[in-house]
Amino acid sequence: MCVVAGRAARVTKWPEKTLFNAPFPAPASLSSFSLHSLQESGDQSEEEPREPSQAGGMGTLWSQESTPEERPPVEGSRPWAVARRVLTAIQVLGLLLCFSVLLFYIFQNCGPRPCETSVCLDLRDHYLASGNTSVAPCTDFFGFACGRVKGTYNSFQELATKNKNRLRRILEARNSWYSGSGEEKAFQFYNSCMDTRAIEAAGTGPLRQVIEELGGWRISGNWTSLNFNRTLRLLMSQYGHFPFFRAYLGPHPASPHTPVIQIDQPEFDVPLKQDQEQKTYAQIFREYLTYLNQLGTLLGGDPNKVQEHAFMSLIITSRLFQFLRPLEQRRAQGKLFQMVTIDQLKPTRPRWMKCVEKTGTFFEPTLAALFVREAFDPSTRSAAMELFTAIRDALITRLRKLPWMNEETQNMAQDKVAQLQVEMGASEWALKPELARQEYRDIQLGPNFLQSVLSCVRSLQARIVQSFLQPCPQHRWKVSPWEVNAYYSISDHVVVFPAGLLQPPFFHPGYPRAVNFGAAGSIMAHELLHIFYQLLLPGGCPACDTHALQEALLCLKRHYAAFPLPSGTSFNDSLTFLENAADVGGLAIALQAYSKRLLWHHGETVLPRLDLSPQQIFFRSYAQVMCREPSPQESYDTHSPPHLRVHGPLSSTPAFARYFRCARGTLLSPSSRCQLW
């Protein structure tokens, strides 16, 4: 810190025998000072010596009787003028030096600093491994951010796998649990599932025992003709299997969500046949027939009889298909399924992953508490809630400025957001130890793994029925806490962000704010915009400016249709336009919230040696969420292909072109843009 002695506004006039008389100009415009101007100012202000002051003041520095040789030089003399100019120059140079040091200190401490923590370095390495900096960001930002991604990489799938790995570490850790507790039984079940040696040693005996309990199998030679309804009842009640239809207990979609028995069509191992998928369907058919033959032979059946019954099973399945609703009708109603090819099924999933999933299904309350305790501590949850609050406030501000909404609709929309409930990390029961540590007294593990599975199936069904018999005013989660899918529930007006989603590389309290706002923040804003999907549908907002709204929607459709897609990739804009609108609006809202946060909170950091500004990191983190390999089945999805999910929103955001210095007219810096949200 520099301290300059002396008076800035003026210097008191000394009497005749004072040391100097050099008035100093006020520092109102220090940047316009020059040594020459200061010298001229000093020369013009010189005055004749005055008589000594009678009022005292600071008095004189020399005795009245001093000799002429002892007196200071006269002000008008040349040596005195030179000395005065030298002293003035020293003062000015000192001030300039201190001012420069002060500016350097301010910019050094207020500018973005590199984040050198382990989580930031891991994220930096992750970005470098997935991106391709040789690609021009203004023409292909998806390639810039995801250009090194090969195969079936998917950012969400990768995060889901990391979460399952965390569950695996939890289940394989050595801990001492209370005897009979949920934790102990969950660990025992997982270890039993992983003990493939014991499972192989048991052979087909456990499964044959189950078959005998159900009346046997004609191909095995031991068959007792039982009543069909009795067999069906045993399959559904004792073994959790629904061969001809699915029946389950669930909440009614409308308030007050009373429990209802829901019956739906069956889900067969062989998918519905499609005319455009003849080759794929025939391959699946052959593979499934081979599987049935191997299964029947393994259980002791005669190969000829096994093949006959396998064909009969497929014939029955094909006839049942005739009574199912066509696939296109289910797609139109939003009931879609993910088509996969045989090539995609070839990678063998490791045993531990299957066992983690099974354990999570049967012991979800216990694993939820253990996962949240390790992966989503109170400080992480607090940071996530702070981020959500910033996103929500930005949305409310944006709603006030939408040109296609009148004042009444704007007020309604703001009230809707204000009344929204948010559940972050895990549901309430997972955060209460007394509920998460519940005992599973009805589960009997052993004597073999199959019997353990069947016991867990019965216990799970009983708990589901019991949960619906008890009043539950809170929202029932549709996902487990370790899953990566956020969603908005229309019936309960609640938005859910599971702990599994709010993990690196999407979110971490130690990340630069740009990362959290660009990745997790844009996801949060996207889900919030689901609240207003109804307004975008025909007739969904009668009080709105219909013409302005339709113009904005049409502009957005044309905007997306103009983008080139990778070979073999297509999309149906009639299915994706709602999600496209949420993608564009979600990015704009997240950017608005981040920009406001930068204004009020200093100290932003950047990822080291990545050569990206905070704003550029914001857009980079947004694109990172969308990294995945496009597939031919994109037309079945309600989301656009990953390239469009990156390029559509970025090209609709003027700030992107500004921060990446994109020339006007390039792919991501178009001459005109659409504004819906």
KEVO-568060 format. One line per 8 residues: number of its first residue (from 0); for each residue x, y, z of C-alpha. Coordinates in Angstrom, 3 decimals. Layout:
! KEVO-568060
NUM) X:Y:Z ~ ...;
//
This chain:
! KEVO-568060
0) 0.000:0.000:0.000 ~ 1.518:3.349:-1.064 ~ 1.138:6.455:1.150 ~ 1.950:9.898:-0.292 ~ 2.786:12.626:2.199 ~ 1.716:16.216:1.689 ~ -1.491:18.016:0.812 ~ -3.274:17.189:-2.407;
8) -5.506:20.262:-2.757 ~ -3.166:23.051:-1.728 ~ -0.024:23.904:0.273 ~ -0.218:26.645:2.889 ~ 1.785:29.775:1.967 ~ 4.871:30.161:4.097 ~ 6.116:33.605:5.179 ~ 9.130:35.235:3.638;
16) 11.538:32.768:5.148 ~ 9.640:29.553:4.342 ~ 11.215:26.544:2.640 ~ 9.032:26.494:-0.493 ~ 5.835:27.793:-1.965 ~ 4.539:25.328:-4.621 ~ 0.774:24.855:-4.817 ~ -0.195:21.270:-5.927;
24) -3.168:20.893:-8.282 ~ -6.204:18.818:-7.200 ~ -6.066:15.199:-8.467 ~ -9.443:15.381:-10.236 ~ -8.009:14.291:-13.573 ~ -4.751:12.576:-12.730 ~ -4.604:10.746:-16.052 ~ -4.300:14.086:-17.917;
32) -1.362:15.280:-15.829 ~ 2.066:15.786:-17.370 ~ 5.273:16.994:-15.860 ~ 5.322:19.917:-18.267 ~ 1.843:21.119:-17.304 ~ 2.671:20.847:-13.624 ~ 5.788:22.927:-14.140 ~ 3.827:25.565:-16.007;
40) 1.218:25.636:-13.259 ~ 3.931:26.144:-10.670 ~ 5.519:29.010:-12.595 ~ 2.256:30.865:-13.094 ~ 1.328:30.649:-9.412 ~ 4.470:32.249:-8.067 ~ 3.808:35.405:-6.001 ~ 5.829:38.093:-4.292;
48) 7.130:37.212:-0.816 ~ 4.793:38.265:1.964 ~ 5.439:39.635:5.409 ~ 5.511:37.141:8.243 ~ 2.050:36.188:9.485 ~ 1.005:37.646:12.803 ~ -1.508:34.880:13.412 ~ 1.069:32.304:14.308;
56) 0.196:29.291:12.146 ~ 3.226:27.048:11.831 ~ 5.648:29.923:12.458 ~ 9.108:30.258:10.900 ~ 11.767:27.609:10.658 ~ 14.730:29.937:11.083 ~ 15.631:32.616:13.596 ~ 14.961:36.227:12.718;
64) 18.619:36.970:13.420 ~ 20.016:34.470:10.938 ~ 22.604:35.702:8.510 ~ 21.973:36.010:4.761 ~ 24.136:32.931:4.133 ~ 21.922:30.864:6.439 ~ 18.657:31.952:4.853 ~ 16.963:29.739:2.159;
72) 17.201:30.803:-1.461 ~ 14.779:33.462:-2.588 ~ 11.714:32.040:-4.396 ~ 12.357:33.955:-7.553 ~ 15.923:32.721:-7.888 ~ 16.795:30.125:-10.560 ~ 18.176:27.452:-8.158 ~ 14.931:27.516:-6.218;
80) 12.805:27.090:-9.382 ~ 14.878:24.047:-10.438 ~ 14.601:22.471:-6.980 ~ 10.870:23.029:-6.920 ~ 10.417:21.355:-10.324 ~ 12.499:18.347:-9.247 ~ 10.471:17.898:-6.064 ~ 7.197:18.197:-7.995;
88) 8.340:15.632:-10.548 ~ 9.251:13.196:-7.765 ~ 5.813:13.634:-6.203 ~ 4.004:13.003:-9.498 ~ 6.116:9.949:-10.335 ~ 5.441:8.553:-6.874 ~ 1.720:9.014:-7.312 ~ 1.779:7.336:-10.735;
96) 3.806:4.443:-9.367 ~ 1.426:3.895:-6.450 ~ -1.595:4.157:-8.771 ~ -0.112:1.540:-11.100 ~ 0.611:-0.805:-8.216 ~ -2.942:-0.347:-6.947 ~ -4.452:-1.141:-10.351 ~ -2.248:-4.223:-10.674;
104) -3.333:-5.385:-7.226 ~ -7.015:-4.901:-8.058 ~ -6.902:-6.726:-11.386 ~ -4.666:-9.455:-10.014 ~ -7.139:-10.254:-7.228 ~ -10.455:-9.582:-9.006 ~ -9.725:-11.294:-12.333 ~ -10.402:-15.001:-12.933;
112) -7.841:-17.217:-11.262 ~ -7.033:-20.783:-12.312 ~ -8.643:-23.450:-10.149 ~ -5.868:-25.863:-9.231 ~ -7.864:-28.235:-7.037 ~ -8.050:-31.917:-7.908 ~ -11.706:-31.696:-8.995 ~ -10.908:-28.842:-11.387;
120) -7.872:-30.619:-12.801 ~ -9.931:-33.769:-13.347 ~ -12.590:-31.739:-15.146 ~ -9.940:-30.043:-17.283 ~ -8.552:-33.440:-18.283 ~ -12.074:-34.663:-19.017 ~ -12.701:-31.716:-21.341 ~ -9.390:-32.238:-23.120;
128) -10.091:-35.951:-23.556 ~ -13.562:-35.421:-25.025 ~ -13.034:-32.295:-27.125 ~ -11.185:-31.460:-30.311 ~ -9.619:-28.002:-30.283 ~ -8.693:-28.236:-33.990 ~ -12.387:-27.850:-34.870 ~ -13.590:-24.281:-35.379;
136) -16.063:-23.520:-32.571 ~ -18.072:-21.086:-34.701 ~ -18.916:-23.716:-37.313 ~ -19.051:-26.946:-35.285 ~ -19.125:-26.452:-31.544 ~ -20.358:-30.001:-31.024 ~ -17.163:-31.239:-32.654 ~ -15.151:-28.722:-30.634;
144) -16.585:-30.034:-27.353 ~ -17.248:-33.694:-28.222 ~ -15.045:-34.341:-31.267 ~ -12.940:-37.041:-29.641 ~ -15.936:-39.035:-28.450 ~ -16.075:-42.383:-30.226 ~ -18.274:-45.450:-30.052 ~ -21.349:-45.352:-27.849;
152) -20.135:-42.661:-25.435 ~ -22.936:-40.813:-23.715 ~ -22.353:-38.151:-21.068 ~ -25.407:-39.237:-19.057 ~ -24.600:-42.925:-19.395 ~ -21.043:-42.276:-18.287 ~ -22.291:-40.446:-15.197 ~ -24.783:-43.249:-14.479;
160) -21.939:-45.769:-14.674 ~ -19.859:-43.687:-12.265 ~ -22.750:-43.652:-9.808 ~ -23.099:-47.409:-10.040 ~ -19.373:-47.716:-9.425 ~ -19.839:-45.658:-6.289 ~ -22.624:-47.987:-5.159 ~ -20.331:-50.907:-5.887;
168) -17.599:-49.446:-3.672 ~ -20.171:-48.905:-0.925 ~ -21.441:-52.478:-1.165 ~ -17.943:-53.949:-1.269 ~ -16.646:-51.952:1.691 ~ -16.156:-53.853:4.912 ~ -18.534:-52.551:7.531 ~ -20.189:-53.881:10.634;
176) -23.947:-53.556:10.521 ~ -26.667:-54.265:13.028 ~ -27.832:-57.876:12.686 ~ -30.970:-58.128:10.579 ~ -30.818:-54.494:9.439 ~ -31.441:-53.380:5.886 ~ -27.757:-52.596:5.449 ~ -26.679:-56.080:6.476;
184) -29.197:-57.821:4.207 ~ -28.357:-55.552:1.280 ~ -24.662:-56.398:1.636 ~ -25.425:-60.108:1.993 ~ -27.631:-60.072:-1.103 ~ -24.976:-58.318:-3.175 ~ -22.257:-60.733:-2.065 ~ -24.525:-63.682:-2.834;
192) -25.157:-62.264:-6.309 ~ -21.426:-61.872:-6.916 ~ -20.645:-65.422:-5.737 ~ -20.881:-66.999:-9.184 ~ -19.013:-70.086:-7.997 ~ -21.804:-70.968:-5.568 ~ -24.437:-70.182:-8.209 ~ -22.750:-72.469:-10.739;
200) -22.353:-75.198:-8.118 ~ -26.114:-75.162:-7.466 ~ -26.699:-75.796:-11.184 ~ -30.253:-75.973:-12.501 ~ -31.615:-77.458:-9.282 ~ -33.113:-74.232:-7.849 ~ -34.873:-73.371:-11.107 ~ -36.178:-76.938:-11.543;
208) -37.620:-76.745:-8.049 ~ -39.554:-73.616:-8.992 ~ -40.803:-75.275:-12.182 ~ -42.013:-78.277:-10.195 ~ -43.856:-75.977:-7.781 ~ -45.658:-74.486:-10.785 ~ -46.693:-77.914:-12.114 ~ -43.639:-78.924:-14.105;
216) -42.811:-78.539:-17.796 ~ -43.848:-80.921:-20.526 ~ -40.422:-80.923:-22.148 ~ -38.799:-82.128:-18.931 ~ -41.072:-85.154:-18.627 ~ -42.554:-84.213:-15.225 ~ -45.727:-82.304:-15.837 ~ -48.832:-81.968:-13.722;
224) -51.769:-80.315:-15.423 ~ -52.802:-77.535:-13.043 ~ -55.577:-75.014:-13.283 ~ -54.454:-72.205:-15.592 ~ -55.730:-69.447:-13.329 ~ -53.966:-70.985:-10.324 ~ -50.675:-71.120:-12.206 ~ -51.120:-67.530:-13.347;
232) -51.892:-66.444:-9.786 ~ -48.744:-68.144:-8.474 ~ -46.595:-66.513:-11.148 ~ -47.863:-63.033:-10.347 ~ -48.110:-63.240:-6.548 ~ -45.110:-65.402:-5.643 ~ -42.709:-64.785:-8.496 ~ -43.516:-61.270:-9.712;
240) -43.948:-62.452:-13.316 ~ -46.790:-61.328:-15.600 ~ -46.702:-63.409:-18.785 ~ -49.795:-62.124:-20.640 ~ -50.368:-58.677:-19.182 ~ -48.880:-56.370:-16.610 ~ -50.735:-55.511:-13.436 ~ -49.399:-53.206:-10.760;
248) -50.519:-50.781:-8.090 ~ -49.833:-47.114:-8.638 ~ -51.137:-43.606:-7.869 ~ -53.892:-42.098:-9.954 ~ -52.425:-39.353:-12.161 ~ -54.953:-36.786:-10.927 ~ -55.272:-35.424:-7.413 ~ -55.724:-36.796:-4.743;
256) -53.620:-39.607:-6.306 ~ -55.527:-42.469:-4.748 ~ -54.022:-45.912:-5.451 ~ -55.446:-47.748:-8.444 ~ -54.727:-51.127:-10.011 ~ -53.241:-50.475:-13.428 ~ -53.303:-53.102:-16.176 ~ -51.215:-52.730:-19.317;
264) -50.153:-54.835:-22.257 ~ -47.264:-57.261:-21.723 ~ -43.655:-56.511:-22.513 ~ -42.232:-59.389:-24.537 ~ -38.575:-60.152:-25.051 ~ -39.099:-59.907:-28.823 ~ -40.145:-56.378:-29.921 ~ -43.011:-55.590:-32.251;
272) -42.275:-56.215:-35.905 ~ -41.836:-53.131:-38.075 ~ -41.906:-53.091:-41.872 ~ -38.821:-50.919:-42.087 ~ -36.889:-53.231:-39.737 ~ -37.294:-56.601:-41.479 ~ -33.619:-57.506:-41.400 ~ -33.144:-56.532:-37.770;
280) -36.334:-58.255:-36.687 ~ -35.365:-61.534:-38.409 ~ -31.981:-61.465:-36.670 ~ -33.602:-60.864:-33.277 ~ -36.070:-63.684:-33.982 ~ -33.263:-66.172:-34.707 ~ -31.273:-65.146:-31.647 ~ -34.290:-65.494:-29.380;
288) -35.165:-68.933:-30.787 ~ -31.603:-70.109:-30.148 ~ -31.832:-68.836:-26.587 ~ -35.074:-70.763:-25.935 ~ -33.564:-73.966:-27.317 ~ -30.491:-73.642:-25.102 ~ -32.607:-72.860:-22.045 ~ -34.914:-75.834:-22.528;
296) -32.026:-78.223:-23.119 ~ -30.216:-76.922:-20.025 ~ -33.276:-77.761:-17.932 ~ -33.228:-81.375:-19.063 ~ -35.579:-81.292:-22.033 ~ -35.281:-83.381:-25.158 ~ -33.789:-81.156:-27.951 ~ -36.550:-82.068:-30.415;
304) -39.341:-81.326:-27.959 ~ -37.590:-78.153:-26.858 ~ -37.472:-76.824:-30.405 ~ -41.146:-77.672:-30.940 ~ -42.208:-75.798:-27.805 ~ -39.907:-72.880:-28.603 ~ -41.661:-72.408:-31.960 ~ -45.034:-72.710:-30.240;
312) -44.049:-69.994:-27.777 ~ -43.103:-67.627:-30.599 ~ -46.358:-68.353:-32.448 ~ -48.396:-67.473:-29.348 ~ -46.367:-64.294:-28.900 ~ -46.938:-63.287:-32.518 ~ -50.699:-63.773:-32.168 ~ -50.739:-61.679:-29.014;
320) -49.001:-58.901:-30.942 ~ -52.096:-58.561:-33.094 ~ -54.084:-57.318:-30.112 ~ -51.527:-54.743:-29.030 ~ -51.765:-51.119:-30.006 ~ -49.648:-50.180:-33.032 ~ -46.293:-48.647:-32.240 ~ -47.057:-45.386:-34.030;
328) -50.149:-44.929:-31.868 ~ -48.097:-45.433:-28.715 ~ -45.493:-42.975:-29.992 ~ -48.170:-40.360:-30.624 ~ -49.320:-40.783:-27.036 ~ -45.802:-40.341:-25.749 ~ -45.371:-44.006:-24.775 ~ -42.085:-44.734:-26.497;
336) -39.441:-47.358:-26.010 ~ -35.794:-47.397:-26.943 ~ -34.993:-49.643:-29.907 ~ -31.636:-51.420:-29.788 ~ -29.856:-53.578:-32.335 ~ -28.062:-56.872:-31.810 ~ -24.720:-55.070:-32.236 ~ -25.597:-52.778:-29.360;
344) -26.441:-55.771:-27.175 ~ -23.139:-57.581:-27.845 ~ -21.057:-55.792:-25.160 ~ -21.303:-57.964:-22.079 ~ -22.251:-56.086:-18.947 ~ -20.042:-56.927:-15.985 ~ -21.494:-59.066:-13.240 ~ -21.046:-56.386:-10.591;
352) -23.294:-53.977:-12.493 ~ -26.138:-56.503:-12.661 ~ -25.760:-57.200:-8.948 ~ -25.728:-53.487:-8.072 ~ -28.945:-52.964:-10.033 ~ -30.652:-55.940:-8.390 ~ -29.586:-54.801:-4.932 ~ -30.798:-51.278:-5.683;
360) -34.184:-52.595:-6.777 ~ -34.806:-54.621:-3.628 ~ -33.035:-52.409:-1.055 ~ -33.546:-48.916:-2.506 ~ -34.254:-47.095:0.804 ~ -31.065:-48.452:2.339 ~ -28.814:-47.766:-0.663 ~ -30.362:-44.320:-1.129;
368) -29.312:-43.259:2.358 ~ -25.794:-44.654:1.900 ~ -25.381:-43.008:-1.523 ~ -26.622:-39.589:-0.413 ~ -24.449:-39.681:2.687 ~ -21.339:-40.153:0.552 ~ -22.153:-38.296:-2.675 ~ -24.471:-35.457:-1.635;
376) -23.530:-34.036:1.734 ~ -25.293:-30.950:3.182 ~ -22.777:-28.506:1.697 ~ -23.288:-29.944:-1.792 ~ -27.048:-29.801:-1.394 ~ -26.846:-26.201:-0.189 ~ -24.769:-25.229:-3.235 ~ -27.238:-26.984:-5.540;
384) -30.188:-25.173:-3.948 ~ -28.376:-21.861:-4.330 ~ -27.877:-22.595:-8.015 ~ -31.526:-23.541:-8.448 ~ -32.672:-20.341:-6.718 ~ -30.589:-18.254:-9.116 ~ -32.052:-20.119:-12.104 ~ -35.607:-19.770:-10.815;
392) -35.186:-16.033:-10.201 ~ -33.805:-15.571:-13.715 ~ -36.832:-17.374:-15.156 ~ -39.241:-15.130:-13.221 ~ -37.430:-12.043:-14.514 ~ -37.565:-13.361:-18.052 ~ -41.272:-14.088:-17.880 ~ -41.946:-10.384:-17.312;
400) -40.392:-9.516:-20.679 ~ -41.975:-12.072:-23.032 ~ -43.697:-10.180:-25.867 ~ -46.275:-12.914:-26.564 ~ -47.547:-12.982:-22.971 ~ -49.992:-10.381:-21.738 ~ -49.832:-9.100:-18.175 ~ -52.435:-11.563:-16.904;
408) -50.563:-14.562:-18.326 ~ -47.265:-13.244:-16.997 ~ -48.694:-12.977:-13.492 ~ -50.141:-16.464:-13.772 ~ -46.798:-17.851:-14.962 ~ -44.881:-16.150:-12.151 ~ -47.313:-17.524:-9.563 ~ -46.862:-20.973:-11.063;
416) -43.103:-20.769:-10.597 ~ -43.450:-19.348:-7.090 ~ -45.698:-22.251:-6.041 ~ -43.383:-24.890:-7.475 ~ -41.911:-27.439:-5.090 ~ -38.352:-28.651:-5.595 ~ -36.837:-31.859:-4.285 ~ -33.076:-31.957:-4.426;
424) -30.819:-34.959:-3.950 ~ -33.157:-37.546:-2.481 ~ -36.709:-37.918:-1.262 ~ -37.550:-37.253:2.350 ~ -37.554:-40.885:3.434 ~ -33.996:-41.351:2.160 ~ -32.781:-38.441:4.292 ~ -34.299:-39.820:7.502;
432) -32.056:-42.448:9.102 ~ -34.893:-44.153:10.936 ~ -36.667:-44.814:7.629 ~ -33.594:-45.653:5.601 ~ -32.458:-48.239:8.153 ~ -35.698:-50.133:8.150 ~ -35.437:-53.866:8.684 ~ -36.568:-56.357:6.086;
440) -37.843:-59.055:8.412 ~ -39.802:-60.788:5.672 ~ -36.710:-61.351:3.510 ~ -35.091:-64.754:3.900 ~ -31.729:-64.938:2.146 ~ -30.796:-68.447:0.973 ~ -30.395:-71.345:0.747 ~ -29.470:-70.357:-2.824;
448) -29.403:-67.128:-4.789 ~ -32.624:-67.836:-6.696 ~ -34.546:-68.299:-3.456 ~ -33.044:-65.028:-2.185 ~ -34.266:-63.236:-5.311 ~ -37.771:-64.670:-4.969 ~ -37.918:-63.679:-1.292 ~ -36.874:-60.121:-2.207;
456) -39.527:-60.003:-4.963 ~ -42.272:-60.880:-2.488 ~ -40.975:-58.367:0.052 ~ -40.856:-55.579:-2.526 ~ -44.415:-56.251:-3.663 ~ -45.635:-56.198:-0.071 ~ -43.876:-52.873:0.606 ~ -45.389:-51.312:-2.515;
464) -48.895:-52.320:-1.475 ~ -48.274:-51.145:2.096 ~ -46.987:-47.752:0.930 ~ -50.186:-47.090:-0.997 ~ -52.356:-48.090:1.922 ~ -50.797:-45.328:4.025 ~ -51.473:-41.623:3.437 ~ -48.570:-39.995:1.655;
472) -48.998:-36.266:1.038 ~ -45.520:-35.949:-0.447 ~ -44.506:-36.661:-4.024 ~ -43.390:-40.229:-4.698 ~ -40.131:-40.214:-6.592 ~ -40.049:-41.897:-9.990 ~ -36.264:-42.321:-9.941 ~ -33.684:-43.567:-7.463;
480) -31.364:-40.960:-5.885 ~ -28.350:-42.341:-7.791 ~ -30.023:-42.017:-11.192 ~ -29.293:-39.148:-13.583 ~ -32.779:-38.196:-14.809 ~ -34.376:-34.965:-13.617 ~ -38.075:-34.502:-14.258 ~ -41.097:-32.296:-13.642;
488) -44.296:-33.870:-12.283 ~ -47.389:-32.144:-13.643 ~ -49.777:-33.775:-11.167 ~ -47.779:-32.790:-8.057 ~ -46.247:-29.595:-9.517 ~ -42.818:-30.588:-8.262 ~ -39.443:-30.687:-9.989 ~ -36.961:-33.387:-8.983;
496) -33.168:-33.312:-9.296 ~ -31.630:-36.559:-7.977 ~ -28.238:-36.571:-6.295 ~ -26.890:-38.810:-9.056 ~ -27.330:-36.000:-11.585 ~ -25.637:-33.301:-9.496 ~ -22.207:-34.901:-9.728 ~ -19.025:-34.235:-11.723;
504) -18.704:-33.382:-14.549 ~ -22.083:-31.602:-14.362 ~ -21.844:-30.097:-10.882 ~ -19.495:-29.682:-7.930 ~ -19.319:-26.938:-5.255 ~ -15.621:-26.497:-6.025 ~ -16.088:-25.953:-9.760 ~ -15.919:-22.523:-11.403;
512) -19.394:-21.024:-11.401 ~ -19.360:-21.095:-15.207 ~ -19.304:-24.907:-15.162 ~ -22.182:-25.310:-12.716 ~ -24.388:-22.729:-14.427 ~ -23.615:-24.002:-17.932 ~ -24.191:-27.703:-17.183 ~ -26.443:-28.243:-14.150;
520) -27.982:-24.763:-14.423 ~ -29.141:-25.276:-18.004 ~ -30.624:-28.661:-17.027 ~ -32.540:-27.014:-14.178 ~ -33.839:-24.254:-16.446 ~ -34.865:-26.841:-19.048 ~ -36.945:-28.738:-16.493 ~ -38.572:-25.533:-15.231;
528) -39.757:-24.706:-18.733 ~ -41.684:-27.996:-18.769 ~ -44.172:-26.151:-16.566 ~ -45.255:-24.073:-19.571 ~ -45.406:-26.725:-22.293 ~ -49.181:-26.412:-22.398 ~ -48.905:-22.745:-23.390 ~ -46.991:-23.668:-26.548;
536) -49.580:-26.148:-27.802 ~ -52.394:-25.008:-30.138 ~ -55.067:-23.312:-28.069 ~ -53.025:-23.707:-24.887 ~ -52.796:-19.988:-24.183 ~ -55.970:-18.201:-25.337 ~ -55.027:-14.981:-23.523 ~ -51.614:-14.790:-25.227;
544) -50.729:-12.931:-28.388 ~ -51.369:-15.966:-30.591 ~ -49.848:-14.397:-33.696 ~ -46.583:-13.479:-31.955 ~ -46.388:-16.906:-30.299 ~ -46.954:-18.809:-33.531 ~ -44.420:-16.644:-35.331 ~ -41.819:-17.462:-32.667;
552) -42.584:-21.199:-32.834 ~ -42.460:-21.235:-36.627 ~ -39.185:-19.337:-36.567 ~ -37.726:-21.903:-34.180 ~ -38.819:-24.821:-36.392 ~ -37.248:-23.215:-39.459 ~ -34.130:-22.474:-37.489 ~ -33.638:-26.128:-36.517;
560) -34.559:-27.435:-39.968 ~ -31.734:-25.390:-41.523 ~ -28.960:-27.223:-39.650 ~ -27.062:-30.040:-41.377 ~ -27.072:-33.417:-39.621 ~ -24.604:-36.303:-39.663 ~ -25.233:-38.964:-42.283 ~ -27.976:-41.392:-41.296;
568) -29.407:-39.118:-38.598 ~ -32.862:-37.579:-38.755 ~ -35.463:-36.132:-36.425 ~ -39.163:-35.429:-36.371 ~ -39.702:-31.734:-35.618 ~ -43.343:-32.365:-34.670 ~ -42.090:-34.522:-31.770 ~ -39.082:-32.450:-30.770;
576) -40.257:-28.834:-30.956 ~ -41.246:-28.666:-27.264 ~ -37.872:-30.008:-26.163 ~ -36.105:-27.728:-28.634 ~ -37.888:-24.746:-27.104 ~ -36.815:-25.894:-23.627 ~ -33.211:-26.327:-24.790 ~ -33.045:-22.806:-26.242;
584) -34.831:-21.202:-23.310 ~ -32.899:-23.218:-20.743 ~ -29.557:-22.011:-22.075 ~ -30.738:-18.378:-22.206 ~ -32.049:-18.502:-18.630 ~ -28.891:-20.150:-17.293 ~ -26.721:-17.541:-19.029 ~ -28.822:-14.706:-17.622;
592) -28.509:-16.147:-14.105 ~ -24.747:-16.606:-14.505 ~ -24.218:-13.061:-15.808 ~ -26.127:-11.654:-12.844 ~ -24.066:-13.748:-10.449 ~ -20.840:-12.357:-11.941 ~ -22.051:-8.812:-11.324 ~ -22.702:-9.384:-7.623;
600) -20.086:-11.988:-6.720 ~ -16.439:-11.568:-7.649 ~ -13.720:-14.177:-7.550 ~ -14.607:-16.369:-10.545 ~ -12.113:-19.084:-11.457 ~ -11.242:-20.822:-14.716 ~ -9.910:-24.231:-15.634 ~ -6.100:-24.058:-15.877;
608) -4.306:-24.284:-19.220 ~ -7.564:-24.573:-21.132 ~ -7.310:-21.070:-22.644 ~ -11.016:-20.352:-22.165 ~ -12.607:-17.343:-20.487 ~ -15.338:-17.861:-17.868 ~ -18.060:-17.181:-20.433 ~ -16.472:-19.585:-22.910;
616) -16.301:-22.242:-20.184 ~ -20.020:-21.680:-19.591 ~ -20.852:-22.634:-23.170 ~ -18.290:-25.446:-23.154 ~ -19.891:-27.007:-20.088 ~ -23.342:-26.744:-21.672 ~ -22.185:-28.627:-24.754 ~ -20.430:-31.249:-22.615;
624) -23.802:-32.337:-21.251 ~ -24.952:-33.198:-24.780 ~ -21.922:-35.288:-25.777 ~ -23.031:-38.614:-27.173 ~ -22.836:-40.531:-30.403 ~ -25.834:-39.945:-32.687 ~ -27.830:-43.048:-33.583 ~ -30.200:-43.892:-36.441;
632) -33.080:-44.123:-33.974 ~ -33.049:-40.395:-33.182 ~ -36.353:-39.950:-35.055 ~ -38.092:-41.948:-32.297 ~ -36.970:-39.570:-29.597 ~ -38.688:-36.447:-28.307 ~ -35.244:-34.796:-28.163 ~ -33.299:-33.627:-31.185;
640) -30.011:-35.311:-32.133 ~ -27.032:-34.199:-29.992 ~ -25.613:-31.937:-32.731 ~ -28.858:-29.985:-32.839 ~ -29.151:-29.836:-29.059 ~ -25.813:-27.999:-29.077 ~ -25.976:-25.897:-32.233 ~ -29.644:-24.902:-32.007;
648) -29.454:-23.140:-28.624 ~ -25.940:-21.729:-29.148 ~ -26.826:-20.146:-32.484 ~ -29.898:-18.595:-30.829 ~ -27.705:-16.935:-28.179 ~ -25.966:-13.715:-29.356 ~ -23.523:-13.885:-26.435 ~ -22.000:-17.096:-27.788;
656) -20.967:-15.429:-31.051 ~ -19.638:-12.453:-29.114 ~ -17.466:-14.400:-26.682 ~ -16.087:-16.743:-29.341 ~ -15.681:-13.892:-31.861 ~ -17.729:-15.640:-34.542 ~ -17.968:-13.790:-37.842 ~ -21.423:-12.703:-38.903;
664) -23.042:-15.293:-41.136 ~ -21.215:-18.351:-39.795 ~ -23.272:-21.361:-38.753 ~ -23.462:-20.352:-35.090 ~ -23.694:-16.610:-35.735 ~ -26.706:-16.259:-38.042 ~ -27.957:-12.942:-39.363 ~ -31.302:-13.365:-37.598;
672) -32.419:-15.223:-34.465 ~ -35.647:-16.436:-32.889 ~ -36.816:-15.411:-29.437 ~ -39.418:-17.575:-27.759 ~ -38.368:-17.540:-24.103;
//
